[in-house]
Amino acid sequence: MTNDTHITNVFKVLQDPIRFRIIEMLQFDSERRKFLPDTSKAKEGFCPEDILMVLREEGIRISNTKLSYHLKELREAHIIYLVKEGKRNFYLFNDDGLETIQSWLKRVLKK
């Protein structure tokens, strides 16, 4: 994927309010994270059930299928990543995932 294609795809992914909220949740909602053992690789992440619970608490009605679609879009744009622990999946914000956008914005804003 070329850099321009990646940037375009990330902006497309970010324009959806539900995906935007999922990103915010994974990045900033630390108090809502599951209490996992210190040895957990995913102690910073959310499982799909937690994401659904938070969205529904906020009045966002979304099905499991639609959530899976949004998570897939975010993973393919490299904004989030998946960690498997046993039978459970946890999603985490990819700190490097928006680096291309950040670099592009810096270039654009300098001109």
Protein Blocks (a to p, Z undefined) as FASTA:
>chain_A
ZZklmmmmmmmmmmpmklmmmmmmmmmmmmlpccddfklmklmbccfklmmmmmmmnopa
cdfklmmmmmmmmmmnomaccddehjbccddddfklmmmmmmmmmmmmmZZ
